[in-house]
Amino acid sequence: MSQAMGTQAVHAGEDKRKPFGALTTPVYQTSTYTFEDTADVLAFMERKAERKAAREAGSDLLVRDEYGRYSNPTQLVVERKLAALEGGERAVLFASGMNAITTTLLALLSGGDHVIVVADCYRRTREFAEKFLPRWGIETTLVPVDDLAALAAAVRPKTRLIFTETPTNPYLRIADLARIAEFARPRGIITAVDSTFATPVNMQPLALGIDLVIHSATKYLGGHNDVLAGAVIGSHRLLSKIEDTRGILGGVGSPHDAYLLLRGLKTLDLRVRRQNENGMRVAQFLEQHPAIARVYYPGLPSHPDYETAQRLMTGFGGVVSFEVAGDKETTSRFVDRLQLPYIGPTLGGVEGIVQQQALFVSLDPAERAASGVKDTLVRYALGIEDAEDIIADLAQALAAVENRV
Ligand SMILES: Cc1ncc(COP(=O)(O)O)c(C=O)c1O
């Protein structure tokens, strides 16, 4: 029976009967797992070999591991839940989003390969592709997120992977995942999307034909600003390579982090729906406000990717970016006047977080200009507070700025 997202978020991946009749999935706070005797060791090794063969053939076999760097039971439950939410065969969990991205790229690329990366992806992803991958003889071409012609032109005989991100930060651009998948599949090129801003509630990249979905689970999936984690979801075949590489590079999170993520995921559907609602209401409010020069929100007809977003997404998320009319100082005054959100760099949690983006780029005006981020750009990552309160807070901060008080 196929279940709705809200039901899956609560139940998917979890055994109904847990040890001692516990309702919640336990945290096994252990770094290693032991054996009864030699026969037990040998039986385990046989099952593990069967599992490896099954995964390579495209199916799964649940077998415990012998050491905490390979897996832990709480983490396995989170992985099963994430696979269900994204409609994938399998998920692999990591200690951070960056760890998920770097391990995936290192697992699937070899010296001599070429990778295409969207230019406005998360800055650290771009840095890894541009500065680190060449050390292993892997070349990267950056292409604009919305330019299929540039993407087609960038393909070489050795292009192995296209890495995109949607929506992007901070302008919330939407890559046309359906067309990218349609282009890449017949050419045997693997496609991966960082879907952190979208979440499985708003977009289902695997159903659009993308091979791998990646998340910084630190954001919406965890949802409470209390855990760092990352995840990759896709087929058994690709994930088996990625999981093997995680075992070598060592990027597994702790059992307690897996528990926090599991707990956060239960309310994912509720939280993201509320954040979608808040996003739309705040975007509409800001767009008609005279003290705001421009709003970037893919749910607004004024956004350059509005049509693509309508086609690929069912909700437009909780992040709204906008330019304040005025200069850098006006914008700082506005941010400082806000009473509800915290000032900081992340997104996706229950608390609203705001940032004057340019200040986090560099203190040097030339470097800021080169980054393309205007000094007046604000990113508001909405939490689950009441929209009326968020808007009232924005209204008072904008009034104060307009009246120069
Ligand atoms: C879109 C996106 N991808 C990846 C990351 C990296 O995730 P993490 O901070 O969990 O390593 C971030 C943020 O930090 C992000 O915003």
The ligand as an SDF file (V2000), in Angstrom:
LIG
                    3D

 16 16  0  0  0  0  0  0  0  0999 V2000
   22.5350   23.3230   -0.4510 C   0  0  0  0  0  0  0  0  0  0  0  0
   23.5350   22.8390    0.5520 C   0  0  0  0  0  0  0  0  0  0  0  0
   24.2110   21.7140    0.3070 N   0  0  0  0  0  0  0  0  0  0  0  0
   25.1440   21.2410    1.1750 C   0  0  0  0  0  0  0  0  0  0  0  0
   25.4240   21.9180    2.3400 C   0  0  0  0  0  0  0  0  0  0  0  0
   26.4490   21.3400    3.2620 C   0  0  0  0  0  0  0  0  0  0  0  0
   25.8040   20.6520    4.2890 O   0  0  0  0  0  0  0  0  0  0  0  0
   26.4470   20.4630    5.7570 P   0  0  0  0  0  0  0  0  0  0  0  0
   26.5690   21.8080    6.3620 O   0  0  0  0  0  0  0  0  0  0  0  0
   25.4610   19.5650    6.4410 O   0  0  0  0  0  0  0  0  0  0  0  0
   27.7710   19.8110    5.5400 O   0  0  0  0  0  0  0  0  0  0  0  0
   24.7400   23.1030    2.6250 C   0  0  0  0  0  0  0  0  0  0  0  0
   24.9720   23.9100    3.8400 C   0  0  0  0  0  0  0  0  0  0  0  0
   25.7710   23.9620    4.6030 O   0  0  0  0  0  0  0  0  0  0  0  0
   23.7730   23.5790    1.7140 C   0  0  0  0  0  0  0  0  0  0  0  0
   23.1220   24.7150    1.9330 O   0  0  0  0  0  0  0  0  0  0  0  0
  1  2  1  0
  2  3  1  0
  2 15  2  0
  3  4  2  0
  4  5  1  0
  5  6  1  0
  5 12  2  0
  6  7  1  0
  7  8  1  0
  8  9  2  0
  8 10  1  0
  8 11  1  0
 12 13  1  0
 12 15  1  0
 13 14  2  0
 15 16  1  0
M  END
$$$$
